[in-house]
């Protein structure tokens, strides 16, 4: 073993079985060396601790370890030794912290959750952990604090609403509890002690005919546009339509059977589809499970339906406002459509069917797949009627109502555009 300055040249000149200890220059670090047994030279550190001589492997020559970086690391490690710390234990702790990032632990947790949870519940947990909590993905679990959690919950509540924030918070808390039980070195569950998002008041927003028609005519002929129109015509929940599968559609009977794994009450829901609804389904694509969406976002992900709800809704609201400005004059102060959510479409359908189309309450509940009122309690236990014919009649009447209000607003717009075109072209009325 030679005592030389460790440089790129001396390292590359090492033969098998040879070693060099850093010496003969002012930057030399006592105990720092490099040796080559068979292949690539390896930087090492020799030191004494607890009365014994020990060796620590810094790393192989090459990226990221150059002689300069390895020498600097040797100095740092000797500083730990001087403080009575074990470099090997420090590296193990660092490796553990780095390895157990939020994203890695979430992946392991989801493998377990998939075996225990219902598909719909699992899909929601996956969406929260991999999507909503994405800003925390690179952070080691042991370093995630209450401040991280509280700040992110606030952001989620502002952007996506209190309900989403509360559910995302619960999903995160469950994952931390699981990780602690699995033995990860996490001081405590950082979700505990953070404030729960305030529960929002139950919404009562029912769209007017004009608002409903304005939304319909503002939709484009793309996945999101078709989904929103189906939400209007069927009165179903957002994720039920967005996650619609070809296997659920009986085209010969115009029937959509939503499996219990995808419904809120976990009950299978056969729903008649009107002619207007059937025309919104795109052509069958061979090899595609879902009707809407682009499939898995990353290799190995589970197939999923449509995503991008927030961006698509924001784009729609911008188009609606632009159409109002075009219609009412760019120089005027134009108010946007009053705040509305996709779930308001479901409430609007139910309200119009009850108040204006004369649909009986238990038929509306059947359409919405609600287990309340006429379908709850003892009556629900003994009454297993599907009401398929009655639901089809109700949805057909509702589709006709939607068609009528859309035609009315299109006629009004056409009457407005006619004089404007004549004036711009110089044609006398």
ZALUM-225937 format. One record per atom (N, C-alpha, C): residue in one letter; x, y, z. Coordinates in steps of 0.001 Angstrom, whole numbers, plus 500000, padded with zeros to 6 digits. Layout:
<atoms>
aXYZ/...
</atoms>
This chain:
<atoms>
x500837498804500000/x500000500000500000/x500870501243500000/x500630502111499039/x501447503312498891/x500767504505499538/x501589505442500011/x501092506704500533/x501347507775499484/x500321508169498784/x500417509131497698/x499219510074497750/x499320511153497008/x498150511995496838/x497136511286495952/x495892511240496391/x494856510551495612/x494310511525494574/x494613511229493321/x494149512037492191/x493518511105491165/x492910511687490157/x492312510866489107/x493373509975488474/x494586510538488252/x495643509754487603/x496081508578488473/x496284508825489775/x496747507725490633/x495660506666490815/x494421507114490850/x493320506144490991/x493236505258489754/x493336505867488580/x493222505098487339/x494415504179487111/x495551504480487765/x496743503644487587/x496777502443488520/x495797502347489416/x495776501227490365/x495615499897489648/x496409498909490084/x496253497561489568/x495447496722490539/x494994495535490128/x494234494652491026/x495007494372492312/x494321494524493444/x494933494251494737/x495717495408495314/x495830496517494600/x496607497656495075/x495714498667495799/x496347499464496683/x495632500492497439/x496527501700497635/x495932502856497802/x496661504101498058/x496015504787499258/x496851505313500160/x496368506103501277/x496754507555501046/x495836508442501267/x496029509859500968/x497166510440501816/x498156511077501161/x499305511636501883/x500077512568500958/x501085513237501566/x502060514038500826/x501458515253500112/x500369515800500642/x499881517089500130/x499039517736501225/x498845519044501138/x498228519783502245/x496758519449502460/x496078518923501432/x494666518574501575/x494463517119501987/x495551516407502251/x495457514978502575/x494613514761503829/x493813513717503800/x492951513352504928/x493436512015505478/x493799512008506747/x494318510794507369/x493236509715507386/x493568508535506888/x492636507409506870/x491851507288505581/x491927508322504732/x491215508278503450/x492056507517502430/x491428506555501748/x492172505760500784/x491304505284499638/x491956504591498716/x491261503994497582/x491938502662497286/x491149501651497013/x491723500346496705/x490955499703495562/x491675498814494903/x491074498101493779/x491312496613493988/x490220495877494111/x490350494432494280/x490264493725492940/x489182493962492208/x489049493338490882/x488715494377489811/x487546494997489979/x487074495905488939/x487355497357489252/x486293498112489540/x486395499558489747/x487044499880491091/x487949500854491143/x488520501291492424/x487423501820493350/x487601501622494646/x486599502014495637/x487256502901496684/x486611504032496993/x487105504935498029/x486687504414499397/x487629504469500356/x487370503929501690/x487872504904502748/x487462504668503984/x487942505455505119/x488295504498506249/x489485504691506808/x489936503894507958/x489943504806509177/x489321504375510258/x489255505198511462/x489183504300512691/x489368504901513858/x489271504163515113/x488055504669515882/x487296503735516431/x486119504067517240/x485968503010518316/x485737503447519537/x485589502530520680/x486791501601520798/x487983502142520515/x489202501370520676/x489467500361519579/x488650500369518529/x488833499398517447/x489033500124516124/x489840499499515255/x490023500041513917/x488889499564513018/x488312500509512270/x487182500164511411/x487406500721510009/x486697500113509066/x486752500558507679/x485331500899507216/x485237501945506426/x483939502374505904/x484081502610504404/x483177502032503619/x483208502206502167/x482447503469501780/x483148504394501156/x482506505636500706/x481749505401499407/x482395504761498435/x481721504464497178/x482710504231496058/x482259503670494944/x483145503376493816/x483558504639493063/x484731504601492488/x485228505708491665/x484310505897490453/x484015507138490145/x483070507451489082/x481913508230489663/x480997508666488805/x479873509477489264/x479097508759490370/x478883509412491545/x479231510808491830/x480590510991492500/x481325509876492719/x482531509965493531/x483785510227492707/x484281511450492794/x485596511824492285/x486541511864493488/x487871511934493275/x488776512038494427/x488429513208495348/x488066514354494761/x487755515530495579/x486487515320496411/x485430514801495784/x484175514589496514/x484328513501497566/x485063512452497239/x485269511373498207/x486092511869499394/x487101512727499129/x487916513281500216/x487055514165501120/x486180514960500515/x485285515818501295/x484344514983502158/x483850513886501587/x482980512993502354/x483745512348503495/x485014512012503259/x485836511421504321/x485983512393505488/x486190513685505187/x486275514695506244/x484979514755507047/x483849514707506332/x482556514769507027/x482366513569507944/x482743512399507451/x482586511179508244/x483487511198509474/x484709511705509327/x485600511804510483/x485046512779511517/x484308513801511047/x483644514706511973/x482584513988512796/x481851513075512152/x480863512275512881/x481535511393513918/x482668510798513518/x483404509936514451/x483847510738515667/x484314511977515430/x484761512826516534/x483623513148517494/x482386513131516986/x481210513387517826/x480682512120518483/x481381511019518261/x480955509757518847/x479882509037518062/x479670509443516804/x478644508815515972/x479257507759515063/x478437506818514666/x478868505728513791/x478505506078512348/x479474506251511457/x479159506580510061/x478241505562509394/x478419504294509727/x477575503260509122/x476123503434509537/x475903503758510821/x474537503959511306/x473922505202510680/x474730506250510522/x474236507470509893/x473822507217508451/x474651506441507729/x474301506137506339/x473029505302506284/x472897504352507177/x471698503512507181/x470454504351507432/x470579505307508359/x469446506181508655/x469117507058507453/x470163507594506798/x469949508433505623/x469296507643504504/x469761506420504301/x469185505560503267/x467722505271503560/x467436505008504838/x466058504719505230/x465161505919504962/x465655507103505341/x464850508305505144/x464622508588503666/x465663508390502887/x465560508653501457/x464660507640500775/x464777506386501194/x464007505323500547/x462523505440500857/x462200505810502097/x460803505832502516/x460157507177502213/x460188507567500946/x459504508789500543/x457998508541500528/x457259509610500519/x455793509503500464/x455369508625499293/x455964508890498110/x455535508157496905/x455793506665497024/x456958506293497571/x457274504872497693/x456349504191498694/x456154504828499836/x455283504239500861/x453846504162500356/x453410505182499626/x452051505160499069/x451873503966498143/x452894503674497336/x452814502521496439/x452656501217497195/x453418501069498296/x453317499847499103/x451965499777499810/x451516500911500316/x450228500941501019/x449078500597500083/x449139501103498854/x448061500847497898/x447989499371497518/x449127498677497510/x449099497238497239/x448274496516498301/x448450496930499550/x447677496335500646/x446215496759500578/x445981498045500319/x444608498557500272/x443805497895499168/x444442497592498056/x443729496985496930/x443165495617497291/x443861494909498167/x443408493582498578/x442272493652499593/x442183494770500314/x441217494859501409/x439995495716501085/x440151496698500207/x439074497653499953/x438246497267498733/x437018497748498714/x436184497595497528/x436799498406496394/x436606497981495142/x437239498686494015/x436981500186493999/x435743500580494279/x435433502016494235/x436171502765495344/x436205502173496552/x436912502813497658/x438401502894497366/x438946501793496833/x440370501784496491/x440687502859495458/x439830503001494462/x440063503994493412/x440118505405493993/x439262505683494974/x439263507004495601/x440539507220496411/x440944506194497176/x442174506304497967/x443366506548497050/x443425505804495949/x444518505958494987/x444535507377494417/x443354507895494105/x443280509250493533/x443787510292494526/x443428510139495793/x443881511104496792/x445394511024496999/x445918509811497194/x447334509666497534/x448254509971496358/x447880509538495157/x448754509732494002/x448501511044493271/x447312511599493446/x446984512835492751/x446966514045493665/x446042514043494609/x445843515215495466/x447076515513496328/x447725514449496822/x448889514637497696/x450215514618496933/x450189514772495633/x451409514680494819/x452519515636495255/x452227516863495714/x453319517752496142/x454196517172497250/x453683516210498013/x454480515619499096/x455242514373498659/x455072513937497425/x455666512673496974/x457167512554497222/x457989513571496950/x459433513379497123/x459926513489498562/x459068513839499498/x459494514069500880/x459509512749501650/x460590512464502397/x460608511265503244/x459466511313504256/x458865510184504508/x457719510130505423/x458081510673506801/x459300510387507251/x459706510812508590/x459850512325508698/x459911513018507571/x460110514465507593/x458834515249507282/x457743514556507033/x456472515245506782/x455894515707508118/x455638516989508230/x455203517576509494/x453741517997509441/x453233518399510590/x451868518929510650/x451728520159509756/x452795520945509696/x452742522144508858/x452548521767507391/x453276520723506929/x453087520236505559/x451621519868505323/x451089519065506251/x449735518537506087/x448704519658506140/x448808520519507154/x447818521588507325/x447805522535506126/x448996522874505627/x449063523787504484/x448441523162503246/x448732521884503031/x448198521224501839/x446689521022501954/x446199520688503142/x444749520537503330/x444050521849503009/x444648522963503441/x444067524264503127/x444027524534501633/x445110524173500940/x445145524357499483/x444072523516498791/x443927522276499249/x442936521377498644/x441529521922498862/x441267522402500085/x439934522934500392/x439614524140499513/x440615524991499286/x440405526176498456/x440153525805497002/x440918524853496501/x440853524511495083/x439759523504494766/x439597522496495627/x438689521389495324/x437489521281496253/x437446522092497300/x436315522050498210/x436626521306499496/x435817521601500525/x436050521033501849/x435847519527501883/x434901519019501102/x434636517577501114/x435853516811500610/x436404517239499476/x437598516584498939/x438757516697499915/x438916517868500535/x440007518063501492/x439867517126502685/x438645516972503194/x438423516094504342/x438710514639503992/x438294514212502813/x438524512827502409/x439997512568502121/x440665513539501515/x442103513394501266/x442863513324502584/x442447514114503553/x443071514100504878/x442898512743505548/x441705512170505444/x441447510851506043/x442291509767505380/x442408509834504045/x443219508846503327/x444677508931503752/x445179510147503931/x446566510328504355/x446782509799505766/x445849510083506651/x445969509619508031/x445995508096508097/x445141507455507305/x445110505990507284/x446440505425506800/x447053506068505804/x448340505581505299/x449432505736506357/x449449506849507074/x450458507034508118/x450281506010509236/x449043505745509632/x448809504734510670/x449320503373510225/x449077503035508962/x449563501762508416/x451087501722508426/x451724502813507999/x453188502859507931/x453812502702509312/x453209503320510318/x453722503199511686/x453590501759512173/x452451501130511880/x452274499721512283/x453251498803511558/x453671499209510350/x454632498415509587/x456062498592510091/x456257499489511039/x457580499646511633/x458428500759511064/x457874501608510207/x458660502719509687/x458979503700510811/x460188504267510746/x460632505194511783/x459982506557511572/x458736506652512004/x457983507902511900/x457616508324513317/x458004509532513738/x457753509948515123/x456287509846515529/x455399510293514655/x453962510271514948/x453207510561513664/x451912510295513692/x451062510606512548/x450873512120512485/x451443512806511479/x451358514272511434/x449968514799511111/x449061513913510695/x447699514365510392/x446956514674511683/x447276513905512743/x446607514114514024/x446937515500514560/x445926516194514993/x446131517540515513/x445916518632514494/x445817518271513213/x445502519284512200/x443992519492512154/x443578520661511738/x442155520980511705/x441450520258510567/x440274519750510862/x439436519175509814/x438806520315509015/x438731520174507704/x438054521210506906/x436603521351507345/x436135522580507410/x434752522815507825/x433797522161506839/x432836521426507372/x431859520755506510/x430997521793505804/x430896521714504490/x430093522706503760/x428609522492504000/x427864523589503918/x426415523458504026/x425874522721502809/x424815521988503030/x424211521244501932/x423740522224500858/x424132521970499615/x423770522871498523/x422323522660498096/x421717523746497640/x420337523687497176/x420208524253495769/x421321524438495090/x421333525084493771/x420614524227492745/x419603524798492122/x418891524173491010/x419004525126489827/x419495524627488719/x419704525471487551/x418371525849486904/x418309527055486397/x417133527463485631/x417196526826484244/x416085526877483529/x416084526347482159/x417136527054481306/x417219528373481461/x418173529143480653/x419611528745480980/x419903528551482271/x421255528151482671/x421584526759482155/x420620525856482245/x420834524491481767/x421136524496480270/x420365525265479523/x420580525344478079/x421907526023477754/x422268527022478545/x423536527724478318/x424716526772478499/x424640525943479520/x425712524967479751/x425756523957478610/x424600523437478233/x424536522418477167/x425156522942475867/x424772524153475480/x425265524692474207/x426726525121474288/x427249525268475507/x428654525634475662/x429595524448475672/x429042523240475673/x429873522033475721/x430406521682474339/x431627521162474302/x432229520744473041/x431995519255472818/x432255518798471603/x432056517383471268/x433328516601471590/x433662516556472877/x434811515789473343/x434369514956474538/x435298514253475158/x434929513391476281/x434205514168477371/x434763515310477773/x434146516070478855/x432766516564478460/x432626517053477228/x431323517526476777/x430279516428476795/x430653515243476331/x429712514119476324/x429374513675477752/x430381513698478620/x430145513299480008/x429146514236480669/x429337515540480520/x428436516499481172/x427021516371480617/x426893516155479321/x425557515955478752/x424916514683479305/x425719513637479504/x425179512413480107/x424817512642481568/x425588513468482270/x425230513812483647/x423868514497483673/x423630515368482708/x422338516058482632/x421219515072482329/x421405514223481332/x420329513339480864/x420057512166481791/x421064511724482547/x420879510533483395/x420690510861484866/x421183512015485321/x421080512350486734/x422007511536487614/x423037510927487042/x423938510098487835/x425120510918488351/x425931510287489189/x427067510969489805/x428235511094488830/x429070512079489102/x430188512398488215/x431082511194487933/x431559510535488981/x432509509439488781/x431845508210488173/x430541508073488361/x429840506949487737/x429828507102486222/x429593508319485750/x429596508554484303/x431026508595483771/x431915509287484475/x433301509388484024/x434009508047483975/x433587507098484818/x434208505777484849/x433409504709484119/x432452505126483304/x431589504188482574/x432419503213481734/x432050501925481789/x432752500888481037/x431833500301479969/x432441499844478882/x431652499233477811/x430923497994478306/x431526497268479230/x430905496043479732/x429611496326480483/x429399497570480895/x428196497935481641/x427028498302480729/x427281498452479440/x426262498926478504/x425669497768477713/x424351497638477774/x423621496686476931/x422962497510475828/x423637497580474683/x423150498437473597/x421812497957473049/x421578496644473049/x420331496112472501/x419134496527473341/x419323496697474642/x418237497087475545/x418324498557475951/x419348499249475482/x419564500637475906/x419556500725477433/x420408499896478047/x420439499784479503/x421884499871479991/x422082500680481008/x423399500834481635/x423307500270483045/x424049499220483331/x424036498609484657/x425322498982485379/x425199499868486360/x426361500300487138/x426570499279488258/x427715498627488323/x427928497617489365/x428006498245490746/x427688497457491753/x427721497965493121/x429085498467493550/x430137497954492922/x431491498397493274/x431741499849492878/x430861500421492050/x431059501800491588/x429962502754492041/x429008502277492823/x427936503153493291/x428175503546494739/x427609504671495141/x427835505179496489/x427247504260497550/x426085503673497248/x425439502802498238/x425806501337498055/x426742501065497125/x427239499702496868/x426148498767496347/x425106499341495738/x424043498530495145/x424095498633493625/x423944497510492963/x423889497521491503/x422735498406491044/x422972499146489977/x421976500133489537/x421726500017488039/x420676499283487631/x420315499230486200/x419565500503485818/x420085501228484839/x419496502509484466/x419179502529482977/x417914502763482607/x417570502882481178/x418249504106480571/x418700503977479348/x419301505094478626/x418361505524477507/x418069506805477453/x417205507325476397/x417970507347475074/x417235507574474016/x417880507662472701/x418912508787472679/x418572509910473313/x419508511038473357/x420788510665474087/x420658509885475162/x421844509460475913/x422682508481475109/x422032507564474411/x422764506565473624/x423590507227472524/x423075508302471950/x423811508960470857/x425087509640471351/x425200509834472659/x426394510476473212/x427544509502473424/x427254508199473358/x428322507216473532/x429162507168472262/x430483507257472385/x431328507199471186/x431313505804470584/x431876505667469405/x431952504351468768/x432803503424469618/x432411502171469688/x433134501177470481/x434571501073469995/x435504501211470923/x436931501112470598/x437452499772471094/x437938498953470181/x438423497628470540/x439610497755471493/x439556496974472557/x440665496967473507/x440563498006474602/x439516498844474562/x439347499862475597/x438289499429476584/x438628499455477852/x437679499073478900/x436728500211479215/x437261501423479323/x436454502582479671/x435978503318478420/x434816503916478543/x434247504663477421/x434922506024477286/x435259506627478423/x435889507945478418/x437264507876479072/x438107508844478743/x439446508897479320/x440477508261478416/x441739508481478773/x442853508010477954/x443512506760478502/x442941506154479552/x443555504957480112/x444567505305481190/x445424504342481589/x446396504557482667/x447352505701482351/x447679506501483377/x448595507625483181/x450057507176483207/x450360506117483961/x451724505619484046/x451710504115483871/x452848503575483432/x452967502142483246/x452719501451484574/x451847500467484566/x451540499718485775/x450327500230486522/x449842501434486188/x448641501958486844/x447421501138486445/x446430501151487323/x445169500492487011/x444419501305485955/x443682500635485052/x442870501377484081/x441883502279484816/x441694503461484313/x440744504371484945/x440023505153483855/x438932505753484233/x438159506507483269/x438664507925483128/x437725508847482975/x438084510238482714/x438737510878483934/x439734511728483691/x440323512559484740/x440491513961484164/x440927514884485000/x441054516265484532/x439785517059484713/x439032516726485756/x437741517382485981/x437888518889486204/x438811519274487071/x438928520691487436/x439299521554486239/x440302521119485464/x440732521898484303/x439613521996483266/x438919520887483054/x437845520889482056/x436696521789482484/x436356521763483769/x435275522622484273/x435669524096484157/x436922524416484493/x437390525800484384/x437352526275482932/x437748525404482010/x437722525765480584/x436294525996480108/x435359525165480596/x433954525342480228/x433430526676480744/x433731527008481996/x433266528280482557/x433820529464481767/x435066529349481308/x435651530424480496/x434917530563479166/x434564529435478553/x433821529490477281/x432442530100477483/x431794529731478580/x430461530274478847/x430521531791479021/x431549532272479731/x431688533714479929/x431992534408478605/x432843533799477791/x433176534383476487/x431937534477475603/x431084533452475643/x429853533480474847/x428921534583475339/x428871534789476655/x428035535863477190/x428533537225476707/x429859537384476681/x430415538660476222/x430131538878474742/x430255537822473946/x429951537938472517/x428482538283472294/x427641537720473145/x426197537907472982/x425739539278473462/x426281539711474616/x425763540918475255/x426613542157475022/x427760541996474352/x428588543164474054/x429862543188474859/x430992543316474158/x432289543263474825/x432526544471475718/x431846545584475435/x432076546792476218/x431363546792477553/x430443545902477742/x429674545848478976/x430401545003480029/x430029545240481304/x430524544392482389/x429618543168482467/x430147542038482066/x429341540822481957/x429622539909483147/x428564539521483835/x428717538600484964/x428767537164484452/x429599536331485059/x429635534925484648/x428394534188485140/x428208532996484665/x427133532147485169/x427341531962486667/x426310532185487497/x426482532000488940/x427095530636489257/x427873530609490330/x428628529397490677/x427753528145490589/x428264527138489912/x427533525879489792/x428528524735489802/x428087523590490302/x428906522387490353/x428247521316489499/x429025520335489105/x428459519246488309/x427345518529489062/x427465518434490377/x426427517734491145/x425101518485491106/x425140519788490803/x423894520553490686/x423038520044489530/x423664519429488528/x422911518875487395/x422009517741487866/x422506516937488776/x421737515816489335/x420539516337490128/x420783517374490943/x419700517961491736/x418667518628490832/x419137519261489770/x418226519918488833/x417323518905488147/x417902517787487706/x417102516744487054/x416016516234487989/x416387515951489237/x415413515428490201/x414314516447490482/x414692517716490622/x413717518756490951/x412718518971489819/x413221519045488594/x412326519258487451/x411407518060487255/x411932516852487401/x411080515663487262/x409960515674488293/x410265516109489517/x409258516112490579/x408264517260490421/x408760518468490196/x407908519653490236/x407195519956488924/x407787519560487796/x407227519996486516/x406842518858485583/x407398517680485813/x407091516562484920/x406200515516485576/x405874515714486842/x404940514825487523/x405467513428487805/x406772513262487909/x407341511942488204/x407196511672489695/x406750510482490049/x406520510132491448/x407841510023492210/x407818510337493523/x409054510356494317/x409841509047494278/x409135507895494369/x409886506635494420/x410542506312493080/x410004506854491992/x410636506658490679/x411885507535490575/x411798508754491094/x412974509628491097/x414082509003491932/x413719508445493093/x414720507786493932/x415339506597493207/x414521505894492444/x415046504760491678/x416026505238490610/x415689506348489947/x416592506902488931/x417920507312489562/x417850507978490711/x419052508485491372/x419797507410492147/x419191506234492301/x419768505155493116/x419934505600494559/x418915506291495061/x418894506703496457/x418240505621497300/x418818505344498472/x418172504438499418/x417684505302500573/x416555505938500362/x415965506808501374/x414478506882501098/x413736507452502019/x412309507631501793/x411602506339501461/x411057506247500233/x410263505097499826/x411100503829499683/x412420503944499552/x413249502762499314/x414060502373500539/x413816503024501677/x414573502727502882/x413726501920503855/x414364501467504927/x413664500777505990/x413016499480505562/x411898499157506233/x411197497899505966/x410691497855504538/x410201498997504035/x409689499021502666/x410775498634501682/x411995499113501931/x413085498790501025/x413473497332501066/x413323496695502220/x413685495280502346/x412787494413501483/x411490494720501460/x410532493865500751/x410244494321499324/x410563495578499011/x410264496088497678/x411529496074496831/x411674495065495991/x412848494944495128/x412511495297493679/x411418496000493456/x411023496354492093/x412073497256491462/x412350497008490183/x413362497785489476/x412768499047488845/x411470499048488566/x410806500195487954/x411473500603486642/x411915499624485856/x412647499971484638/x411783500765483665/x410539500324483467/x409665501017482520/x409362502431483004/x409093502564484307/x408776503878484852/x410000504810484797/x411170504258485073/x412383505082484994/x412640505537483559/x412397504641482604/x412618505003481205/x411666506132480795/x410412506032481242/x409440507077480913/x409845508411481539/x410316508356482794/x410730509585483477/x411928510224482784/x412916509411482430/x414116509938481784/x413829510424480362/x412879509787479699/x412486510244478361/x411807511609478444/x410934511774479445/x410277513072479638/x411306514151479977/x412279513792480795/x413332514732481170/x414192515094479957/x414529514112479120/x415320514375477912/x414561515297476965/x413256515110476872/x412442515981476017/x412435517406476553/x412375517524477883/x412420518850478501/x413752519539478187/x414849518808478332/x416172519379478039/x416251519799476575/x415769518943475688/x415799519255474254/x415005520527473966/x413876520673474638/x413017521833474402/x413703523121474854/x414299523116476048/x414916524358476538/x416170524696475727/x416875523674475239/x418052523932474400/x417626524536473070/x416556523982472478/x416059524535471213/x415589525977471393/x414967526261472527/x414481527620472783/x415632528624472810/x416715528287473523/x417830529237473614/x418558529350472283/x418610528259471522/x419236528315470200/x418426529210469264/x417106529160469415/x416257530021468587/x416456531486468956/x416558531762470250/x416790533139470700/x418128533649470178/x419164532807470275/x420491533207469787/x420467533460468283/x419726532623467567/x419645532797466110/x418971534115465766/x417924534481466515/x417229535741466259/x418133536940466547/x419013536784467573/x419932537872467894/x421007538018466829/x421493536883466328/x422593536902465364/x422137537403463995/x420857537173463646/x420372537577462329/x420522539060462072/x419921539933462908/x420070541380462694/x421518541834462754/x422315541199463616/x423722541598463737/x424467541326462448/x424192540175461822/x424849539836460557/x424411540793459449/x423092541130459447/x422588542032458412/x423202543418458552/x423331543873459810/x423904545201460033/x425360545243459604/x426103544183459917/x427525544163459570/x427736544042458076/x426758543460457349/x426915543287455903/x426271544420455112/x425610545347455817/x425017546490455131/x423692546183454476/x423032545094454863/x421750544730454261/x420631545399455045/x419716546097454355/x418587546725455032/x417624545658455517/x417081545802456736/x416112544820457240/x414815544879456461/
</atoms>
